[in-house]
Structure formats: structure tokens, C-alpha cells
Amino acid sequence: MMSSVECVVKALEGGYPDRTPVALHNFLMTGLYGGFDDLSRWLQDGEMIAEAQLRFWRDFQHDALLIENGVTALAEAVGCEIHYEKNVPPHVARRVLEDGLARIEKLRVPDPHQAHPLREMIKAVRICRRETAGRVYVMGRADQGPNALAAALRGPQQWILDLMDPELEPWVAKVLEFTTSCSIRYAEAVLEAGAHGTSIGGYGLSMLSPALYRRVEWPYEQQWCGAVRRAGGHAFLHICGKEEAILNDMAATGASCLELDPGTPAAAVRETMLRNTPVLGMLSPTLFEMGTAEQVASHVRETLDRFADCPCFLIGPGCALPVHTRPENIAALMEEVRRKSPCDGEMKQALARAALFDAPQQILKIEPAKEG
């Protein structure tokens, strides 16, 4: 029987683990589950974050810990004012580039070991890696990708307007070079602390056209993925929404794994996995909060069956689980995954080859992921 780490790594290497690994975007619900009812306090304390993550893992035995404190960690470290509230995730209250892009020349890439709250996330990663003693996969999430961080520093609407202004192209490039450097430095620090992998949240088709994605997001994601791989970690690329039109581009960043939600059609995701690009996700986060255990179990069964012949699949919510996600729904997920008997690797490889043979011709033209 493979350990959790072995299952995750086998999937990331394009193989067939003896069970489908479970990775949970559960950082918000772990606090409440662990008895920390004030988000404004525990999301800024690495020891509390680690304690909540470990308590949840000991109870549910999922295969990967995804450690973060939201989507504002780098923005705060760079100098934005962040509002922490008791019952909702932190958000940016004052932006360091709100007066113009030229201020980017005064900003400096923060030292993750010194800047708050990055140092607390690094502490949480170090504790979780030590306490799990190599039995579970630890991901220290590197917060936001190039455009997502730029939008936090500038403001989402204003940043999109900046991207569309030809006269601002030199300044836009400077901002994206800076934000990419911030994400790379933070990713390297969490890997140094013991994380097996890291991730960024990218800008996809909910904000950018395919052409704009390829021009202003893809090159910087490729830089980030290459840096993470050179540092010895797995690079996870998270983009929410319907991303079918850019799946090949996302794979070509050199990402070790794509994090996707049910907004992207399952047929397109299957094609991606059958071409040996790992995928994490495909479960609906909302159902885990609003649905019953029976509904979650049915959703998990359908998802496992849909991707049963695919290599390199990690099942989990496609985005962050809400604070008030029901623990019994996590139990239902774990029970359904464990219910599946250990898979026959040779049989699944034969099924995958058959699926490719019978696939439409355009699928066979998909290029495998390239090194960053």
C-alpha cells in the first residue's frame, strides 16, 4: 500500500497510484474545525495554522496539506493594507499602486523570512512537514500569480484597463516582472522550509481573453514554473472557471499539475490527463457546504468514475472550501475514495491507450507539457 506522499508523487509523475490521492483546499474550514473561531487571529499565526491543518489531517487522513492564509499574503508583504475580520477571509483595503504604476520602482521584493505574514506561512509549512514525518504531501502555497498579485496591488478593474492601454505597456511589464519575482522568491522559501510543492493562483478566462492570457500571463507563469522546478519542487497552477480554451497553454507552462474546477468541461480535462498532464480538482466546493453527505458521495463517485482510466489525477475541491463546510461531507469524500479497490496499473494503462486511440484526431495534436 502506497503512502500518501507516494500516491501524490506517482500521480504527478504521470503514473497510476494504488488509490486516487485526495488534496483539500480546506484552509478556511480547518480553523473553525480546530476550534479557532476568529479568522483575523489564526490566519496570521503559523503555529495555529499548522495545528488546525494537522488536527484535520489526523481526523480525515487526506493525502495532501494545502497551506495558505488566503489571497493577500504577498500583497501585505509588499505593503498593501489588509483588513482581517473574524468571519471572512482577509481582503486588501489600501493598494500600494493605486496612485499609478510608476510607484513600482520604489517597491522591493519582500524577504519571506522577515515579512508578515509570509514568515508565518513558512513556519506552518515547517511544522507540518516535521509533524507528519514524511507521511503526507505538504504544499506551501505561494499565494498569487503575476496578474492576480498585480491586480491586488493596483485594483482589479484598474489593472485590466492598464493592460488594455498600449502606452502603459512598459510599466505593465515592470509590474509583472516584479510580481513574478515576488511569487518566485516566496515559492523558493516554502520549498526550503520543507514543502514538496507550491502553487500560484493565475488569471484565466474569467478576466482575460485567450489572446491576452497568452500575452500577459502565460510567459510569467512559465517563468514561475521553471523556477519552482529548478528549486526541486512541484509547480501547481490554479485557475478557476471555464478554462477549456487555454488548457494546452496552461500545460505548456511546464506546470507539474493544473488545479481546475468543474467550470472546465470534464471531457477537456480527460484529454489533458490522458496526455500526461496531472490535474487536481473537479469537485464542486459549494456542494461541500450546501449539500448533504449523500449528495457529496454521489458527486465523488461520478467524478472518480469519469476519470477512472486517467493517469495523474488528484481529486479534491476545485477551489477553496467555505468556512462552514460540513465535516461530514469531507468524511463522505474520504469514504468514497477508500471504497475504491486498489487499481490495476496495467489495466488502467491499457484503458488510457484505448481512450487515446479512439479519441478525435485533434486530441492527438496536443503537445505534452514543456519544461519552464
C-alpha positions as CSV (number, residue, x, y, z in Angstrom):
1,M,0.0,0.0,0.0
2,M,1.4,3.4,-1.0
3,S,1.8,6.1,1.5
4,S,0.1,9.5,0.9
5,V,3.3,11.0,-0.4
6,E,3.9,8.1,-2.7
7,C,0.4,8.3,-4.1
8,V,0.6,12.0,-4.8
9,V,4.1,11.9,-6.4
10,K,3.1,8.9,-8.5
11,A,0.2,10.8,-9.9
12,L,2.3,13.9,-10.5
13,E,4.8,11.7,-12.4
14,G,2.0,10.6,-14.8
15,G,1.6,7.2,-13.2
16,Y,-1.2,5.2,-11.6
17,P,-1.1,5.2,-7.7
18,D,-3.0,2.4,-6.0
19,R,-5.7,4.9,-5.0
20,T,-6.7,8.3,-6.1
21,P,-4.9,10.9,-3.9
22,V,-7.1,13.4,-2.1
23,A,-6.0,17.1,-1.8
24,L,-8.2,19.5,0.1
25,H,-8.4,23.3,-0.4
26,N,-9.5,23.4,3.2
27,F,-7.5,26.1,4.8
28,L,-10.6,28.2,5.9
29,M,-12.6,25.3,7.4
30,T,-9.6,23.9,9.3
31,G,-9.6,26.8,11.6
32,L,-13.2,26.5,12.7
33,Y,-12.9,22.8,12.9
34,G,-9.8,23.1,15.1
35,G,-11.6,25.5,17.5
36,F,-10.2,28.8,16.2
37,D,-13.3,30.9,15.6
38,D,-11.5,34.2,14.8
39,L,-10.0,34.3,11.3
40,S,-8.4,37.6,12.0
41,R,-6.1,36.0,14.6
42,W,-5.3,32.4,13.5
43,L,-4.7,33.3,9.8
44,Q,-1.8,35.4,11.0
45,D,-0.3,32.8,13.3
46,G,1.8,30.0,11.8
47,E,1.6,27.7,14.8
48,M,-2.2,28.0,14.9
49,I,-2.4,27.3,11.1
50,A,-0.3,24.3,11.5
51,E,-2.2,23.0,14.5
52,A,-5.5,23.3,12.6
53,Q,-4.2,21.6,9.5
54,L,-2.7,18.7,11.5
55,R,-5.8,18.2,13.6
56,F,-7.9,18.0,10.4
57,W,-5.4,15.6,8.7
58,R,-5.3,13.3,11.7
59,D,-9.1,13.0,11.7
60,F,-9.6,12.6,7.9
61,Q,-6.3,11.3,6.6
62,H,-6.3,13.1,3.3
63,D,-3.1,12.8,1.2
64,A,-2.0,16.5,0.8
65,L,-2.0,19.5,3.1
66,L,-2.5,22.8,1.2
67,I,-1.2,25.5,3.5
68,E,-2.1,29.2,2.9
69,N,-4.0,32.1,4.6
70,G,-5.9,33.4,1.6
71,V,-5.1,35.5,-1.4
72,T,-3.5,38.6,0.2
73,A,-0.3,37.3,1.8
74,L,2.1,38.7,-0.9
75,A,0.1,41.9,-1.2
76,E,0.5,42.5,2.5
77,A,4.2,41.7,2.4
78,V,4.7,44.2,-0.4
79,G,3.0,47.0,1.6
80,C,-0.8,46.9,1.0
81,E,-3.1,47.5,3.9
82,I,-5.0,44.3,4.7
83,H,-8.2,44.0,6.7
84,Y,-8.6,40.8,8.7
85,E,-12.0,40.1,10.0
86,K,-13.4,37.5,12.3
87,N,-15.7,35.6,10.0
88,V,-14.5,36.3,6.4
89,P,-11.1,35.9,4.6
90,P,-8.7,38.9,4.6
91,H,-9.0,41.5,1.8
92,V,-7.0,44.4,0.5
93,A,-8.1,47.8,2.0
94,R,-5.4,50.1,0.5
95,R,-3.3,49.3,-2.5
96,V,0.3,50.4,-3.0
97,L,-0.1,51.1,-6.7
98,E,-3.5,52.9,-6.5
99,D,-1.9,56.2,-7.4
100,G,-0.1,54.9,-10.5
101,L,2.2,52.3,-11.9
102,A,5.3,54.4,-11.6
103,R,5.5,53.6,-7.9
104,I,6.6,50.1,-8.8
105,E,10.1,51.4,-9.0
106,K,10.0,52.1,-5.2
107,L,8.8,48.6,-4.3
108,R,11.2,45.8,-3.3
109,V,10.7,42.1,-3.4
110,P,10.0,41.1,0.2
111,D,12.1,38.7,2.2
112,P,9.7,35.8,3.0
113,H,11.6,35.0,6.2
114,Q,11.1,38.5,7.5
115,A,7.9,39.9,6.0
116,H,4.5,39.3,7.7
117,P,2.5,37.1,7.1
118,L,4.9,35.1,4.8
119,R,7.1,34.2,7.7
120,E,4.1,32.7,9.5
121,M,3.2,30.6,6.4
122,I,6.8,29.3,6.3
123,K,6.6,28.4,10.0
124,A,3.3,26.5,9.3
125,V,5.0,24.6,6.5
126,R,8.0,23.7,8.6
127,I,5.8,22.4,11.5
128,C,3.5,20.4,9.2
129,R,6.4,18.7,7.4
130,R,8.1,17.9,10.8
131,E,4.9,16.6,12.5
132,T,3.8,14.4,9.5
133,A,7.3,12.9,9.2
134,G,7.1,12.4,5.5
135,R,3.8,10.5,5.6
136,V,1.8,13.2,3.8
137,Y,2.4,15.6,0.9
138,V,2.9,19.2,2.1
139,M,2.1,22.0,-0.3
140,G,3.1,25.6,0.8
141,R,1.0,27.7,-1.5
142,A,2.9,30.7,-2.9
143,D,-0.2,32.9,-2.9
144,Q,-0.9,34.8,-6.2
145,G,0.5,34.6,-9.7
146,P,1.7,37.6,-11.8
147,N,-1.6,39.3,-12.8
148,A,-3.5,38.3,-9.7
149,L,-0.9,39.9,-7.5
150,A,-0.7,43.0,-9.8
151,A,-4.5,43.4,-9.5
152,A,-4.2,43.2,-5.7
153,L,-1.5,46.0,-5.8
154,R,-3.3,48.2,-8.3
155,G,-7.0,47.2,-8.1
156,P,-8.7,44.6,-10.4
157,Q,-10.7,47.0,-12.6
158,Q,-7.9,49.5,-13.0
159,W,-5.3,46.7,-13.7
160,I,-7.5,45.4,-16.6
161,L,-7.7,48.9,-18.0
162,D,-3.9,49.2,-17.7
163,L,-3.4,46.0,-19.6
164,M,-5.5,47.4,-22.5
165,D,-3.6,50.7,-22.8
166,P,-0.7,50.5,-25.3
167,E,1.0,53.5,-23.8
168,L,1.4,51.7,-20.5
169,E,3.0,48.5,-21.8
170,P,6.5,49.3,-20.5
171,W,5.0,49.9,-17.0
172,V,2.8,46.8,-17.2
173,A,5.9,44.8,-18.0
174,K,7.8,46.2,-15.0
175,V,4.9,45.4,-12.7
176,L,4.6,41.8,-14.0
177,E,8.4,41.3,-13.7
178,F,8.1,42.5,-10.1
179,T,5.1,40.4,-9.1
180,T,6.6,37.3,-10.7
181,S,9.8,37.8,-8.8
182,C,7.8,38.1,-5.5
183,S,6.0,34.8,-6.3
184,I,9.2,33.0,-7.2
185,R,11.0,34.2,-4.0
186,Y,8.1,33.1,-1.8
187,A,7.8,29.7,-3.6
188,E,11.5,29.1,-3.1
189,A,11.2,29.9,0.6
190,V,8.3,27.5,1.3
191,L,10.2,24.7,-0.6
192,E,13.3,25.5,1.6
193,A,11.0,25.1,4.6
194,G,10.2,21.5,3.6
195,A,7.2,21.8,1.2
196,H,7.1,19.1,-1.5
197,G,5.3,21.5,-3.9
198,T,3.8,25.0,-4.2
199,S,1.2,26.8,-6.2
200,I,0.0,30.2,-7.6
201,G,-3.4,31.5,-8.4
202,G,-3.4,32.6,-12.0
203,Y,-5.6,34.9,-14.1
204,G,-7.7,33.0,-16.6
205,L,-10.6,33.5,-19.0
206,S,-12.9,35.0,-16.3
207,M,-10.6,38.1,-16.6
208,L,-8.6,37.8,-19.8
209,S,-9.3,36.8,-23.4
210,P,-7.2,33.8,-24.6
211,A,-5.0,36.1,-26.6
212,L,-4.4,38.4,-23.6
213,Y,-3.7,35.4,-21.4
214,R,-1.1,34.2,-23.8
215,R,0.5,37.7,-24.0
216,V,0.5,38.9,-20.4
217,E,0.0,35.9,-18.1
218,W,1.5,32.8,-19.8
219,P,5.1,33.9,-20.1
220,Y,5.3,34.8,-16.4
221,E,3.6,31.6,-15.3
222,Q,6.2,29.8,-17.4
223,Q,9.0,31.6,-15.6
224,W,7.5,30.8,-12.2
225,C,7.0,27.1,-13.0
226,G,10.6,26.8,-14.3
227,A,11.9,28.4,-11.1
228,V,9.9,26.1,-8.9
229,R,11.1,23.0,-10.8
230,R,14.7,24.2,-10.6
231,A,14.3,24.5,-6.9
232,G,13.3,20.9,-6.7
233,G,9.5,21.3,-6.1
234,H,6.3,20.6,-7.9
235,A,4.7,23.6,-9.5
236,F,0.9,23.7,-9.3
237,L,-1.0,26.2,-11.4
238,H,-4.5,27.2,-10.1
239,I,-7.0,28.9,-12.4
240,C,-10.7,28.9,-11.6
241,G,-13.5,28.9,-14.1
242,K,-14.1,27.6,-17.6
243,E,-10.5,27.3,-19.0
244,E,-11.0,24.8,-21.9
245,A,-9.7,27.3,-24.5
246,I,-6.3,27.7,-22.7
247,L,-5.8,24.2,-21.2
248,N,-3.0,23.4,-23.7
249,D,-1.3,26.7,-22.8
250,M,-1.6,26.1,-19.1
251,A,0.1,22.7,-19.6
252,A,2.8,24.2,-21.8
253,T,3.9,26.5,-18.9
254,G,5.7,23.5,-17.5
255,A,3.4,23.2,-14.5
256,S,3.6,19.9,-12.6
257,C,-0.2,20.0,-12.1
258,L,-3.2,22.1,-13.1
259,E,-5.7,22.9,-10.4
260,L,-9.2,23.0,-12.1
261,D,-12.8,23.2,-11.0
262,P,-16.0,21.8,-12.6
263,G,-16.3,25.0,-14.7
264,T,-13.9,23.4,-17.2
265,P,-15.7,20.6,-19.1
266,A,-14.8,17.1,-17.9
267,A,-14.2,15.9,-21.5
268,A,-11.5,18.5,-22.0
269,V,-9.9,17.7,-18.6
270,R,-9.8,14.0,-19.5
271,E,-8.0,14.8,-22.7
272,T,-5.4,16.8,-20.7
273,M,-4.8,14.0,-18.2
274,L,-4.6,11.3,-21.0
275,R,-1.7,13.3,-22.4
276,N,0.0,13.0,-19.0
277,T,-0.7,16.5,-17.6
278,P,-1.7,16.0,-13.9
279,V,-4.9,17.6,-12.7
280,L,-6.1,18.4,-9.2
281,G,-9.7,19.2,-8.5
282,M,-13.0,18.7,-10.4
283,L,-15.2,18.6,-7.2
284,S,-17.6,21.5,-6.5
285,P,-16.7,23.5,-3.4
286,T,-20.2,24.8,-3.0
287,L,-21.7,21.3,-2.7
288,F,-19.5,20.6,0.3
289,E,-21.1,23.5,2.2
290,M,-24.6,23.3,0.9
291,G,-25.1,19.6,0.0
292,T,-25.8,16.5,2.1
293,A,-23.3,13.7,2.7
294,E,-25.3,11.6,0.3
295,Q,-25.1,14.2,-2.5
296,V,-21.3,14.7,-1.9
297,A,-20.8,10.9,-2.0
298,S,-22.7,10.7,-5.3
299,H,-20.7,13.6,-6.8
300,V,-17.4,11.9,-5.7
301,R,-18.4,8.6,-7.2
302,E,-19.4,10.2,-10.5
303,T,-16.1,12.1,-10.6
304,L,-14.0,9.0,-9.8
305,D,-15.8,7.0,-12.5
306,R,-15.5,9.8,-15.1
307,F,-11.7,9.8,-14.6
308,A,-11.2,6.2,-13.7
309,D,-9.0,5.4,-16.7
310,C,-6.9,8.6,-16.5
311,P,-3.4,8.7,-15.0
312,C,-2.2,11.7,-12.9
313,F,-5.5,12.6,-11.2
314,L,-5.7,14.1,-7.7
315,I,-9.3,14.5,-6.5
316,G,-10.4,17.5,-4.4
317,P,-12.4,20.7,-4.4
318,G,-11.5,22.8,-7.4
319,C,-11.2,25.9,-5.2
320,A,-11.2,26.9,-1.5
321,L,-13.8,25.2,0.6
322,P,-16.0,27.7,2.5
323,V,-15.5,28.3,6.2
324,H,-18.7,26.5,7.2
325,T,-18.1,23.4,5.1
326,R,-19.7,20.4,6.8
327,P,-17.1,17.9,8.2
328,E,-19.5,15.0,7.4
329,N,-19.1,15.9,3.8
330,I,-15.4,15.6,4.0
331,A,-15.9,12.2,5.6
332,A,-18.2,11.2,2.7
333,L,-15.4,12.2,0.3
334,M,-12.8,10.1,2.1
335,E,-15.1,7.1,2.4
336,E,-15.9,7.0,-1.3
337,V,-12.2,7.2,-2.2
338,R,-11.3,4.5,0.2
339,R,-14.2,2.4,-1.0
340,K,-12.5,2.0,-4.4
341,S,-10.3,-1.1,-4.5
342,P,-6.6,-0.7,-5.3
343,C,-6.3,-0.2,-9.1
344,D,-4.6,-2.4,-11.5
345,G,-2.0,-0.2,-13.1
346,E,-1.6,-2.3,-16.3
347,M,-5.3,-2.4,-16.8
348,K,-5.6,1.4,-16.4
349,Q,-2.7,2.0,-18.8
350,A,-4.4,-0.2,-21.4
351,L,-7.7,1.7,-20.9
352,A,-5.8,5.0,-21.3
353,R,-4.1,3.9,-24.5
354,A,-7.5,2.7,-25.9
355,A,-9.1,6.1,-25.0
356,L,-6.3,7.9,-26.9
357,F,-6.6,5.6,-29.9
358,D,-10.4,6.2,-30.1
359,A,-10.1,10.0,-29.4
360,P,-10.8,12.6,-32.1
361,Q,-7.8,13.4,-34.2
362,Q,-7.3,16.9,-32.7
363,I,-6.7,15.4,-29.3
364,L,-3.6,13.6,-30.6
365,K,-2.1,17.0,-31.6
366,I,-1.9,18.2,-28.0
367,E,1.7,18.8,-27.1
368,P,2.9,17.5,-23.7
369,A,3.9,20.0,-21.1
370,K,7.3,21.6,-21.6
371,E,9.9,22.5,-19.1
372,G,9.7,26.1,-18.0
